[in-house]
Amino acid sequence: MKVLVTGASSGIGYEFCDEILKNYNAGDITLVMVSKDKEKLKKASDKLMKKYINVNIVIEAVNLINIKDVKLKDLRKKIGYVP
């Protein structure tokens, strides 16, 4: 199962990622963490990977404010299905 979380580098988005991994078998989930700040996103994903064993996390720095600027084709190649 893939779970895509926006705003995943901090706050509610990060806490949601943590809850997902806490409540489901982390090995069965591909967690796609999306946020506009790549450095904060990397730190957040590293923290979760240390906390949970056998977790598959994909990070993608994307600013979703202007959807026209988002290259969905490139995002689909990296993470799979994007509606």
C-alpha atoms as an extended CHARMM CRD file, in Angstrom:
* protein
*
        83  EXT
         1         1  MET       CA              0.0000000000        0.0000000000        0.0000000000  PROA      1               0.0000000000
         2         2  LYS       CA              1.2400000000        3.5170000000       -0.8020000000  PROA      2               0.0000000000
         3         3  VAL       CA              0.3990000000        6.4380000000        1.4270000000  PROA      3               0.0000000000
         4         4  LEU       CA              1.1560000000        9.9720000000        0.2570000000  PROA      4               0.0000000000
         5         5  VAL       CA              1.3260000000       12.6730000000        2.9300000000  PROA      5               0.0000000000
         6         6  THR       CA              1.7330000000       16.3530000000        2.1030000000  PROA      6               0.0000000000
         7         7  GLY       CA              3.3250000000       18.7530000000        4.5520000000  PROA      7               0.0000000000
         8         8  ALA       CA              5.2250000000       15.7490000000        5.8830000000  PROA      8               0.0000000000
         9         9  SER       CA              8.3760000000       17.5170000000        7.0720000000  PROA      9               0.0000000000
        10        10  SER       CA              6.8250000000       18.9000000000       10.2680000000  PROA      10              0.0000000000
        11        11  GLY       CA              3.6950000000       19.4710000000       12.3150000000  PROA      11              0.0000000000
        12        12  ILE       CA              0.5200000000       17.5320000000       11.6200000000  PROA      12              0.0000000000
        13        13  GLY       CA              1.9130000000       16.0340000000        8.3960000000  PROA      13              0.0000000000
        14        14  TYR       CA              4.9180000000       14.5650000000       10.2060000000  PROA      14              0.0000000000
        15        15  GLU       CA              2.7910000000       13.3190000000       13.0970000000  PROA      15              0.0000000000
        16        16  PHE       CA              0.4220000000       11.6670000000       10.6080000000  PROA      16              0.0000000000
        17        17  CYS       CA              3.3860000000        9.8380000000        9.0330000000  PROA      17              0.0000000000
        18        18  ASP       CA              4.4830000000        8.6930000000       12.4800000000  PROA      18              0.0000000000
        19        19  GLU       CA              0.9770000000        7.4290000000       13.3160000000  PROA      19              0.0000000000
        20        20  ILE       CA              0.7150000000        5.5340000000       10.0320000000  PROA      20              0.0000000000
        21        21  LEU       CA              3.9810000000        3.7300000000       10.6790000000  PROA      21              0.0000000000
        22        22  LYS       CA              3.0820000000        3.1000000000       14.3180000000  PROA      22              0.0000000000
        23        23  ASN       CA             -0.3190000000        1.5820000000       13.5410000000  PROA      23              0.0000000000
        24        24  TYR       CA              0.4690000000       -0.4680000000       10.4240000000  PROA      24              0.0000000000
        25        25  ASN       CA              3.1540000000       -2.9690000000        9.5570000000  PROA      25              0.0000000000
        26        26  ALA       CA              5.8120000000       -0.5700000000        8.2510000000  PROA      26              0.0000000000
        27        27  GLY       CA              7.1370000000       -3.1940000000        5.8260000000  PROA      27              0.0000000000
        28        28  ASP       CA              3.7740000000       -3.3070000000        4.0500000000  PROA      28              0.0000000000
        29        29  ILE       CA              3.6450000000        0.4460000000        3.3910000000  PROA      29              0.0000000000
        30        30  THR       CA              5.4660000000        2.7500000000        1.0350000000  PROA      30              0.0000000000
        31        31  LEU       CA              5.2410000000        6.1210000000        2.7180000000  PROA      31              0.0000000000
        32        32  VAL       CA              5.5810000000        8.9910000000        0.2630000000  PROA      32              0.0000000000
        33        33  MET       CA              6.5090000000       12.1320000000        2.1790000000  PROA      33              0.0000000000
        34        34  VAL       CA              5.9440000000       15.3700000000        0.2640000000  PROA      34              0.0000000000
        35        35  SER       CA              6.9430000000       18.8590000000        1.3450000000  PROA      35              0.0000000000
        36        36  LYS       CA              8.4870000000       21.9420000000       -0.2240000000  PROA      36              0.0000000000
        37        37  ASP       CA             11.6420000000       21.9530000000        1.9480000000  PROA      37              0.0000000000
        38        38  LYS       CA             13.9460000000       19.1110000000        0.9150000000  PROA      38              0.0000000000
        39        39  GLU       CA             16.3360000000       19.4660000000        3.8800000000  PROA      39              0.0000000000
        40        40  LYS       CA             13.5610000000       19.3430000000        6.4790000000  PROA      40              0.0000000000
        41        41  LEU       CA             11.9660000000       16.4650000000        4.5990000000  PROA      41              0.0000000000
        42        42  LYS       CA             15.2190000000       14.4740000000        4.6400000000  PROA      42              0.0000000000
        43        43  LYS       CA             15.6510000000       15.0610000000        8.3930000000  PROA      43              0.0000000000
        44        44  ALA       CA             12.0560000000       14.0050000000        9.0640000000  PROA      44              0.0000000000
        45        45  SER       CA             12.3690000000       10.8280000000        6.9870000000  PROA      45              0.0000000000
        46        46  ASP       CA             15.7030000000        9.9530000000        8.6330000000  PROA      46              0.0000000000
        47        47  LYS       CA             14.0830000000       10.3200000000       12.0530000000  PROA      47              0.0000000000
        48        48  LEU       CA             11.2470000000        7.9610000000       11.0780000000  PROA      48              0.0000000000
        49        49  MET       CA             13.6420000000        5.4330000000        9.5350000000  PROA      49              0.0000000000
        50        50  LYS       CA             15.5880000000        5.3200000000       12.8070000000  PROA      50              0.0000000000
        51        51  LYS       CA             12.3930000000        4.8470000000       14.7990000000  PROA      51              0.0000000000
        52        52  TYR       CA             10.8370000000        2.1210000000       12.6350000000  PROA      52              0.0000000000
        53        53  ILE       CA             12.5720000000       -0.9230000000       11.2000000000  PROA      53              0.0000000000
        54        54  ASN       CA             11.9520000000       -2.1420000000        7.6480000000  PROA      54              0.0000000000
        55        55  VAL       CA             10.2210000000        1.0290000000        6.4920000000  PROA      55              0.0000000000
        56        56  ASN       CA             10.0620000000        2.1510000000        2.8710000000  PROA      56              0.0000000000
        57        57  ILE       CA             10.0200000000        5.9440000000        2.6030000000  PROA      57              0.0000000000
        58        58  VAL       CA             10.1380000000        8.0130000000       -0.5600000000  PROA      58              0.0000000000
        59        59  ILE       CA             10.6640000000       11.7530000000       -0.2180000000  PROA      59              0.0000000000
        60        60  GLU       CA              9.7430000000       14.3320000000       -2.8040000000  PROA      60              0.0000000000
        61        61  ALA       CA             10.2980000000       18.0640000000       -2.4380000000  PROA      61              0.0000000000
        62        62  VAL       CA              7.3830000000       19.6730000000       -4.2590000000  PROA      62              0.0000000000
        63        63  ASN       CA              5.6560000000       22.9960000000       -3.7000000000  PROA      63              0.0000000000
        64        64  LEU       CA              1.9980000000       22.1760000000       -4.2640000000  PROA      64              0.0000000000
        65        65  ILE       CA              0.7880000000       25.7810000000       -3.9700000000  PROA      65              0.0000000000
        66        66  ASN       CA              0.8770000000       26.2130000000       -7.7480000000  PROA      66              0.0000000000
        67        67  ILE       CA             -0.1700000000       22.8410000000       -9.1630000000  PROA      67              0.0000000000
        68        68  LYS       CA              0.6070000000       24.0280000000      -12.6960000000  PROA      68              0.0000000000
        69        69  ASP       CA              4.3070000000       24.0720000000      -11.7770000000  PROA      69              0.0000000000
        70        70  VAL       CA              4.2550000000       20.4740000000      -10.5330000000  PROA      70              0.0000000000
        71        71  LYS       CA              5.5450000000       18.0140000000      -13.1060000000  PROA      71              0.0000000000
        72        72  LEU       CA              3.1080000000       15.1760000000      -12.4160000000  PROA      72              0.0000000000
        73        73  LYS       CA              4.6810000000       13.0130000000      -15.1140000000  PROA      73              0.0000000000
        74        74  ASP       CA              8.0150000000       13.1030000000      -13.2820000000  PROA      74              0.0000000000
        75        75  LEU       CA              6.3230000000       12.5110000000       -9.9340000000  PROA      75              0.0000000000
        76        76  ARG       CA              4.4330000000        9.5020000000      -11.3230000000  PROA      76              0.0000000000
        77        77  LYS       CA              7.7100000000        7.9670000000      -12.5470000000  PROA      77              0.0000000000
        78        78  LYS       CA              9.2780000000        8.3170000000       -9.1350000000  PROA      78              0.0000000000
        79        79  ILE       CA              6.4560000000        7.2090000000       -6.8540000000  PROA      79              0.0000000000
        80        80  GLY       CA              3.9030000000        5.5010000000       -9.0560000000  PROA      80              0.0000000000
        81        81  TYR       CA              0.2520000000        6.4700000000       -9.2790000000  PROA      81              0.0000000000
        82        82  VAL       CA             -0.6260000000       10.1190000000       -8.7060000000  PROA      82              0.0000000000
        83        83  PRO       CA             -4.2620000000       11.1320000000       -9.2520000000  PROA      83              0.0000000000
